[in-house]
């Protein structure tokens, strides 16, 4: 489970995350879990 979000702040003091605006934006699953699942799906023949 995702324990915290890494937020980035620009000089205008606006905060955003790396997943903002992507399909992973509102997920509760950690990115490492998504990448592992992707590897399992794509490496099967």
C-alpha positions in Angstrom: 0.0 0.0 0.0 1.1 3.5 -0.7 2.3 5.1 2.5 3.0 8.6 1.3 3.1 10.7 -1.8 6.2 12.5 -3.0 5.2 16.0 -3.9 7.3 18.4 -6.0 6.9 22.2 -5.6 7.9 24.7 -8.3 9.0 28.3 -7.7 5.4 29.4 -7.9 4.7 27.2 -4.9 2.4 24.8 -6.8 2.7 21.2 -5.7 2.3 18.2 -8.0 3.2 14.5 -8.0 4.8 12.4 -10.7 1.6 10.5 -11.2 -0.7 13.5 -11.5 -2.7 13.4 -14.7 -1.9 9.8 -15.4 -3.8 6.5 -15.0 -2.0 6.0 -11.7 -3.3 9.3 -10.3 -5.9 8.0 -7.9 -4.5 4.5 -7.3 -3.8 3.1 -3.8 -1.4 0.5 -5.2 2.3 1.3 -5.0 4.2 2.0 -8.3 6.5 -1.0 -7.7 3.5 -3.3 -7.6 2.3 -1.9 -10.9 5.7 -2.4 -12.5 6.0 -5.9 -11.2 2.5 -6.7 -12.6 3.5 -5.2 -15.9 6.6 -7.3 -16.1 4.7 -10.5 -15.3 2.1 -9.8 -18.0 4.5 -8.8 -20.7 7.1 -11.5 -20.2 4.7 -14.5 -20.5 4.6 -16.1 -23.9 
